[in-house]
Amino acid sequence: MHRLIQADLNRYTGDCAGWKSLRRGFRDPGFRFMYAFRQACLHRKYTLRGLFFRFLVTRYFWKYGFQISLKTPIGEGLYIGHIGSIIINSNSSIGRNCNLSPGVTIGQTNRGEKMGCPRIGDRVWFGTNSVVVGRITIGSNVLIAPGAFVNFDVPDNSIVIGNPAKVIPSAEATAGYIENILA
């Protein structure tokens, strides 16, 4: 099994070895989508496997509401918590071991000094209905609270809360939120 898929599986099941773990992972729609996503990215577009996994990604897009382009660079260990609308611009990038909740939007700003898409660090937890837009950088070990609107750079080890958002420094920002990380 490919390392990216192993890391994703470990986030869902706490174990990445064996068929039993893989079978358990496929019960979760988030892992099902990520498995098809990783396989579609690993295989060339016009091969039989490539077409099959792209078909699955499109099917899951409509079934679960996950709008994540195959062009989006996503680090290992992405965890999608629940079924629901998740929108990620293809020009953004997401680091390792991040969590996405329903209603999350990671999008583009089309004008102004922050025109562009976000760069997300490692171990970032996105709460329900949080919005991150613009050419900004979100550091590592960051918790973005539910309903937060973020359009500014966020340093490492922070909690972002509110609308308008404010940053609270915290060394333990994602402790208890991001688990089962493959070392």
Backbone as CSV, one residue per row, in Angstrom:
resi,resn,N_x,N_y,N_z,CA_x,CA_y,CA_z,C_x,C_y,C_z
1,MET,0.851,-1.177,0.000,0.000,0.000,0.000,0.900,1.245,0.000
2,HIS,0.494,2.241,-0.737,1.262,3.485,-0.837,1.284,4.218,0.505
3,ARG,2.376,4.906,0.790,2.560,5.592,2.081,1.464,6.620,2.369
4,LEU,1.034,7.375,1.363,-0.031,8.364,1.575,-1.321,7.689,2.026
5,ILE,-1.655,6.572,1.390,-2.870,5.842,1.750,-2.730,5.237,3.142
6,GLN,-1.546,4.723,3.473,-1.311,4.182,4.813,-1.507,5.257,5.876
7,ALA,-0.967,6.447,5.631,-1.096,7.536,6.602,-2.553,7.954,6.756
8,ASP,-3.296,8.026,5.640,-4.719,8.360,5.707,-5.482,7.289,6.485
9,LEU,-5.202,6.026,6.181,-5.872,4.916,6.859,-5.591,4.933,8.354
10,ASN,-4.362,5.230,8.726,-3.997,5.291,10.137,-4.783,6.373,10.873
11,ARG,-5.044,7.495,10.208,-5.833,8.566,10.832,-7.267,8.117,11.111
12,TYR,-7.812,7.256,10.261,-9.193,6.805,10.425,-9.330,5.626,11.379
13,THR,-8.384,4.688,11.337,-8.546,3.445,12.096,-7.560,3.283,13.241
14,GLY,-6.481,4.059,13.259,-5.448,3.885,14.279,-4.500,2.748,13.947
15,ASP,-4.676,2.152,12.781,-3.853,1.024,12.343,-3.782,1.083,10.823
16,CYS,-2.622,0.826,10.268,-2.494,0.898,8.808,-1.965,-0.392,8.215
17,ALA,-2.022,-1.486,8.960,-1.486,-2.754,8.468,-2.610,-3.766,8.305
18,GLY,-2.652,-4.387,7.150,-3.561,-5.498,6.941,-4.889,-5.143,6.312
19,TRP,-5.516,-6.186,5.796,-6.794,-6.052,5.119,-7.925,-5.711,6.084
20,LYS,-7.813,-6.182,7.312,-8.848,-5.908,8.305,-8.968,-4.403,8.555
21,SER,-7.835,-3.756,8.669,-7.805,-2.308,8.873,-8.352,-1.576,7.650
22,LEU,-7.961,-2.045,6.467,-8.437,-1.424,5.229,-9.957,-1.581,5.103
23,ARG,-10.463,-2.750,5.440,-11.905,-2.990,5.394,-12.647,-2.055,6.361
24,ARG,-12.072,-1.877,7.545,-12.661,-0.950,8.521,-12.644,0.482,7.998
25,GLY,-11.550,0.846,7.336,-11.433,2.196,6.779,-12.486,2.490,5.722
26,PHE,-12.802,1.492,4.898,-13.784,1.705,3.830,-15.202,1.917,4.344
27,ARG,-15.452,1.671,5.614,-16.771,1.969,6.198,-16.982,3.469,6.368
28,ASP,-15.898,4.224,6.377,-15.968,5.665,6.595,-15.939,6.397,5.252
29,PRO,-16.950,7.226,4.949,-16.984,7.947,3.672,-15.759,8.837,3.434
30,GLY,-15.211,9.427,4.499,-14.030,10.276,4.347,-12.837,9.483,3.836
31,PHE,-12.611,8.299,4.396,-11.494,7.467,3.918,-11.781,6.953,2.513
32,ARG,-13.025,6.569,2.250,-13.383,6.089,0.915,-13.025,7.146,-0.134
33,PHE,-13.386,8.415,0.168,-13.063,9.495,-0.763,-11.551,9.675,-0.891
34,MET,-10.841,9.689,0.249,-9.391,9.913,0.200,-8.663,8.774,-0.518
35,TYR,-9.138,7.546,-0.357,-8.533,6.410,-1.057,-8.675,6.603,-2.569
36,ALA,-9.889,6.931,-3.034,-10.112,7.159,-4.464,-9.294,8.358,-4.945
37,PHE,-9.227,9.418,-4.132,-8.455,10.619,-4.468,-6.976,10.273,-4.656
38,ARG,-6.392,9.552,-3.681,-4.965,9.185,-3.764,-4.704,8.279,-4.963
39,GLN,-5.584,7.313,-5.182,-5.390,6.399,-6.316,-5.506,7.154,-7.643
40,ALA,-6.458,8.075,-7.752,-6.617,8.858,-8.976,-5.373,9.712,-9.236
41,CYS,-4.765,10.225,-8.166,-3.549,11.032,-8.320,-2.332,10.169,-8.670
42,LEU,-2.316,8.927,-8.205,-1.178,8.029,-8.456,-1.168,7.455,-9.871
43,HIS,-2.345,7.290,-10.478,-2.429,6.685,-11.802,-2.608,7.742,-12.879
44,ARG,-2.017,7.481,-14.027,-2.149,8.425,-15.132,-3.608,8.557,-15.547
45,LYS,-3.945,9.719,-16.044,-5.330,10.098,-16.294,-6.061,9.146,-17.256
46,TYR,-5.433,8.747,-18.330,-6.128,7.973,-19.352,-5.803,6.486,-19.325
47,THR,-5.439,5.964,-18.172,-5.313,4.517,-18.014,-6.632,4.003,-17.455
48,LEU,-6.832,2.701,-17.507,-8.070,2.131,-17.001,-8.255,2.424,-15.510
49,ARG,-7.197,2.240,-14.738,-7.270,2.540,-13.305,-7.473,4.032,-13.057
50,GLY,-6.772,4.852,-13.805,-6.912,6.296,-13.656,-8.338,6.755,-13.919
51,LEU,-8.946,6.248,-14.987,-10.325,6.608,-15.304,-11.291,6.091,-14.240
52,PHE,-11.061,4.858,-13.758,-11.929,4.282,-12.742,-11.910,5.110,-11.461
53,PHE,-10.707,5.463,-10.975,-10.632,6.214,-9.727,-11.100,7.656,-9.898
54,ARG,-10.928,8.239,-11.068,-11.479,9.573,-11.315,-13.009,9.522,-11.312
55,PHE,-13.563,8.441,-11.860,-15.015,8.245,-11.806,-15.481,8.167,-10.350
56,LEU,-14.759,7.407,-9.513,-15.128,7.292,-8.102,-15.057,8.646,-7.382
57,VAL,-14.011,9.419,-7.653,-13.877,10.734,-7.025,-15.074,11.615,-7.414
58,THR,-15.452,11.589,-8.681,-16.602,12.373,-9.137,-17.892,11.890,-8.480
59,ARG,-18.042,10.585,-8.365,-19.230,10.013,-7.705,-19.301,10.455,-6.255
60,TYR,-18.163,10.375,-5.557,-18.143,10.773,-4.144,-18.333,12.281,-3.993
61,PHE,-17.868,13.046,-4.957,-18.104,14.485,-4.950,-19.605,14.759,-4.878
62,TRP,-20.371,14.082,-5.717,-21.817,14.294,-5.732,-22.502,13.653,-4.532
63,LYS,-22.026,12.501,-4.102,-22.665,11.774,-3.012,-22.415,12.413,-1.652
64,TYR,-21.165,12.836,-1.406,-20.778,13.337,-0.084,-20.602,14.851,-0.016
65,GLY,-20.441,15.523,-1.154,-20.279,16.969,-1.154,-18.845,17.446,-0.956
66,PHE,-17.864,16.581,-1.205,-16.452,16.962,-1.055,-15.941,17.512,-2.389
67,GLN,-15.760,18.834,-2.481,-15.262,19.463,-3.704,-13.772,19.710,-3.548
68,ILE,-12.992,18.679,-3.825,-11.533,18.761,-3.715,-10.962,18.316,-5.047
69,SER,-10.296,19.223,-5.740,-9.730,18.934,-7.052,-8.537,17.990,-6.928
70,LEU,-8.352,17.154,-7.937,-7.203,16.254,-7.962,-5.884,17.013,-8.113
71,LYS,-5.954,18.282,-8.501,-4.752,19.107,-8.639,-4.272,19.668,-7.300
72,THR,-5.101,19.592,-6.274,-4.782,20.170,-4.971,-3.708,19.344,-4.273
73,PRO,-2.559,19.956,-3.943,-1.536,19.211,-3.188,-1.967,19.036,-1.731
74,ILE,-2.116,17.768,-1.327,-2.561,17.447,0.031,-1.552,16.493,0.646
75,GLY,-1.038,16.858,1.819,-0.091,16.014,2.528,-0.750,14.771,3.083
76,GLU,0.080,13.865,3.555,-0.429,12.594,4.077,-1.256,12.796,5.340
77,GLY,-2.181,11.883,5.561,-2.950,11.881,6.800,-4.110,12.851,6.850
78,LEU,-4.728,13.183,5.723,-5.900,14.067,5.758,-7.076,13.298,6.330
79,TYR,-7.803,13.916,7.246,-8.959,13.291,7.891,-10.188,14.147,7.640
80,ILE,-11.200,13.553,7.002,-12.465,14.234,6.773,-13.454,13.634,7.762
81,GLY,-13.888,14.452,8.727,-14.665,13.955,9.854,-16.060,13.465,9.546
82,HIS,-16.807,14.162,8.712,-18.204,13.810,8.475,-18.585,14.164,7.050
83,ILE,-19.680,13.591,6.608,-20.224,13.940,5.294,-20.772,15.364,5.375
84,GLY,-20.531,16.144,4.343,-21.027,17.517,4.281,-20.187,18.317,3.311
85,SER,-20.663,19.446,2.948,-19.989,20.284,1.967,-18.596,20.700,2.447
86,ILE,-17.589,20.335,1.674,-16.210,20.777,1.906,-15.694,21.279,0.569
87,ILE,-15.239,22.528,0.530,-14.789,23.137,-0.713,-13.345,23.582,-0.538
88,ILE,-12.471,23.083,-1.415,-11.059,23.455,-1.370,-10.627,23.871,-2.770
89,ASN,-10.131,25.083,-2.896,-9.641,25.584,-4.172,-8.425,24.771,-4.607
90,SER,-8.332,24.490,-5.895,-7.246,23.657,-6.410,-5.874,24.324,-6.304
91,ASN,-5.830,25.640,-6.139,-4.546,26.340,-6.022,-4.051,26.454,-4.585
92,SER,-4.840,25.992,-3.617,-4.365,25.994,-2.225,-3.554,24.728,-2.002
93,SER,-2.848,24.684,-0.882,-2.127,23.462,-0.525,-2.380,23.178,0.951
94,ILE,-2.429,21.882,1.272,-2.716,21.454,2.635,-1.576,20.556,3.092
95,GLY,-1.087,20.801,4.307,0.020,20.033,4.867,-0.410,18.675,5.387
96,ARG,0.441,18.096,6.196,0.232,16.748,6.722,-0.681,16.756,7.953
97,ASN,-1.439,15.668,8.097,-2.246,15.392,9.286,-3.217,16.516,9.659
98,CYS,-3.997,16.934,8.680,-5.011,17.966,8.913,-6.395,17.320,9.016
99,ASN,-7.308,17.993,9.707,-8.691,17.547,9.866,-9.631,18.555,9.233
100,LEU,-10.622,18.055,8.490,-11.642,18.899,7.891,-13.003,18.507,8.427
101,SER,-13.786,19.482,8.828,-15.155,19.270,9.306,-16.128,19.741,8.225
102,PRO,-17.405,19.394,8.332,-18.381,19.834,7.332,-18.472,21.358,7.245
103,GLY,-18.689,21.835,6.027,-18.869,23.265,5.811,-17.578,24.052,5.657
104,VAL,-16.433,23.395,5.679,-15.150,24.094,5.559,-14.959,24.589,4.129
105,THR,-14.522,25.841,4.006,-14.180,26.411,2.712,-12.760,26.948,2.782
106,ILE,-11.916,26.477,1.878,-10.557,26.992,1.731,-10.512,27.540,0.316
107,GLY,-10.604,28.874,0.206,-10.844,29.458,-1.105,-9.930,30.583,-1.505
108,GLN,-10.245,31.119,-2.652,-9.455,32.135,-3.315,-10.075,33.510,-3.131
109,THR,-9.225,34.516,-3.016,-9.669,35.901,-3.062,-9.259,36.439,-4.430
110,ASN,-10.164,37.115,-5.111,-9.910,37.539,-6.489,-9.415,38.965,-6.654
111,ARG,-9.311,39.698,-5.554,-8.815,41.069,-5.668,-8.186,41.494,-4.348
112,GLY,-7.474,42.596,-4.409,-6.839,43.126,-3.202,-5.439,42.582,-2.987
113,GLU,-4.830,43.005,-1.891,-3.443,42.616,-1.616,-3.292,41.137,-1.267
114,LYS,-4.351,40.487,-0.842,-4.313,39.056,-0.490,-4.889,38.184,-1.610
115,MET,-4.841,38.675,-2.848,-5.377,37.937,-3.978,-4.627,36.603,-4.129
116,GLY,-5.362,35.497,-4.106,-4.762,34.182,-4.243,-5.384,33.181,-3.288
117,CYS,-4.633,32.102,-3.021,-5.152,30.983,-2.219,-4.260,30.688,-1.025
118,PRO,-4.828,30.085,0.023,-4.078,29.803,1.255,-3.088,28.649,1.128
119,ARG,-2.076,28.701,1.974,-1.122,27.607,2.179,-1.323,27.166,3.622
120,ILE,-1.675,25.900,3.789,-1.994,25.365,5.111,-0.827,24.510,5.592
121,GLY,-0.396,24.708,6.834,0.699,23.943,7.422,0.256,22.560,7.882
122,ASP,1.083,21.926,8.705,0.815,20.590,9.235,-0.010,20.679,10.518
123,ARG,-0.781,19.630,10.776,-1.577,19.498,12.006,-2.504,20.707,12.218
124,VAL,-3.338,20.955,11.224,-4.320,22.040,11.329,-5.707,21.411,11.411
125,TRP,-6.484,21.834,12.392,-7.847,21.346,12.583,-8.811,22.455,12.199
126,PHE,-9.716,22.151,11.260,-10.718,23.112,10.794,-12.067,22.745,11.386
127,GLY,-12.670,23.664,12.143,-13.985,23.440,12.720,-15.086,23.617,11.693
128,THR,-16.260,23.176,12.041,-17.428,23.252,11.174,-17.673,24.688,10.709
129,ASN,-17.920,24.829,9.414,-18.241,26.116,8.773,-17.143,27.165,8.893
130,SER,-15.907,26.752,9.071,-14.814,27.733,9.069,-14.448,28.070,7.623
131,VAL,-14.000,29.297,7.420,-13.663,29.794,6.094,-12.263,30.391,6.138
132,VAL,-11.401,29.942,5.213,-10.040,30.448,5.102,-9.848,30.882,3.660
133,VAL,-9.599,32.176,3.434,-9.493,32.690,2.067,-8.314,33.641,1.922
134,GLY,-7.825,33.740,0.678,-6.770,34.685,0.351,-5.388,34.059,0.341
135,ARG,-4.438,34.824,-0.172,-3.047,34.366,-0.221,-2.445,34.566,1.172
136,ILE,-2.732,33.597,2.030,-2.272,33.653,3.413,-1.579,32.343,3.754
137,THR,-0.903,32.336,4.876,-0.240,31.140,5.369,-0.799,30.810,6.740
138,ILE,-1.248,29.575,6.884,-1.691,29.075,8.178,-0.558,28.187,8.679
139,GLY,-0.014,28.488,9.837,1.112,27.739,10.382,0.744,26.327,10.793
140,SER,1.670,25.646,11.422,1.444,24.285,11.908,0.903,24.314,13.337
141,ASN,0.211,23.240,13.706,-0.394,23.099,15.030,-1.356,24.259,15.311
142,VAL,-2.329,24.406,14.402,-3.309,25.489,14.499,-4.709,24.894,14.556
143,LEU,-5.528,25.423,15.448,-6.935,25.050,15.538,-7.757,26.247,15.071
144,ILE,-8.557,26.034,14.032,-9.443,27.078,13.539,-10.841,26.716,14.022
145,ALA,-11.369,27.499,14.918,-12.631,27.204,15.597,-13.807,27.212,14.617
146,PRO,-14.897,26.514,14.963,-16.089,26.522,14.116,-16.593,27.946,13.874
147,GLY,-16.936,28.222,12.614,-17.490,29.515,12.252,-16.481,30.631,12.084
148,ALA,-15.199,30.355,12.219,-14.185,31.411,12.094,-13.992,31.797,10.628
149,PHE,-13.769,33.079,10.397,-13.441,33.597,9.072,-12.012,34.110,9.131
150,VAL,-11.108,33.480,8.381,-9.682,33.810,8.455,-9.213,34.318,7.097
151,ASN,-8.712,35.560,7.076,-8.149,36.132,5.853,-6.825,36.847,6.152
152,PHE,-6.087,36.316,7.124,-4.775,36.867,7.499,-3.865,35.710,7.898
153,ASP,-2.559,35.958,7.883,-1.584,34.929,8.265,-1.772,34.534,9.725
154,VAL,-1.614,33.237,9.986,-1.748,32.712,11.346,-0.437,32.025,11.712
155,PRO,0.190,32.402,12.829,1.457,31.788,13.224,1.253,30.357,13.753
156,ASP,2.350,29.614,13.857,2.318,28.273,14.435,1.771,28.329,15.858
157,ASN,1.261,27.180,16.321,0.806,27.020,17.708,-0.217,28.080,18.116
158,SER,-1.333,28.110,17.391,-2.355,29.131,17.648,-3.757,28.549,17.570
159,ILE,-4.662,29.231,18.224,-6.089,28.969,18.089,-6.696,30.214,17.464
160,VAL,-7.508,30.026,16.417,-8.170,31.143,15.753,-9.655,30.999,16.032
161,ILE,-10.252,32.068,16.555,-11.640,31.996,16.995,-12.372,33.263,16.586
162,GLY,-13.637,33.107,16.197,-14.501,34.262,15.978,-14.598,34.760,14.562
163,ASN,-15.507,35.748,14.408,-15.714,36.410,13.136,-16.062,37.867,13.435
164,PRO,-15.144,38.813,13.337,-13.791,38.665,12.793,-12.900,37.839,13.720
165,ALA,-12.006,37.118,13.101,-11.162,36.171,13.834,-10.092,36.868,14.655
166,LYS,-9.755,36.244,15.780,-8.624,36.705,16.564,-7.780,35.480,16.914
167,VAL,-6.488,35.701,17.087,-5.531,34.622,17.321,-5.183,34.565,18.797
168,ILE,-5.224,33.341,19.340,-4.822,33.096,20.721,-3.650,32.124,20.685
169,PRO,-2.469,32.527,21.129,-1.332,31.602,21.141,-1.580,30.432,22.092
170,SER,-1.222,29.222,21.653,-1.398,28.032,22.477,-0.494,26.919,21.956
171,ALA,0.427,26.469,22.796,1.339,25.396,22.399,0.599,24.077,22.206
172,GLU,-0.533,23.915,22.880,-1.318,22.675,22.808,-2.600,22.893,21.984
173,ALA,-2.509,23.654,20.913,-3.696,24.042,20.147,-4.489,22.849,19.626
174,THR,-3.835,21.828,19.114,-4.557,20.696,18.520,-4.475,19.428,19.359
175,ALA,-4.006,19.531,20.584,-3.921,18.350,21.456,-5.320,17.790,21.686
176,GLY,-5.497,16.515,21.443,-6.789,15.879,21.596,-7.678,15.983,20.366
177,TYR,-7.315,16.807,19.402,-8.085,16.958,18.189,-7.497,16.171,17.028
178,ILE,-6.181,16.152,16.941,-5.509,15.440,15.859,-4.789,14.238,16.460
179,GLU,-5.293,13.042,16.100,-4.768,11.815,16.678,-4.379,10.830,15.582
180,ASN,-3.755,9.721,15.964,-3.366,8.636,15.065,-2.463,9.104,13.941
181,ILE,-1.443,9.862,14.274,-0.489,10.354,13.293,0.544,9.263,13.028
182,LEU,0.772,8.974,11.757,1.781,7.991,11.365,3.144,8.652,11.404
183,ALA,4.033,8.184,12.251,5.358,8.806,12.416,6.293,8.484,11.281
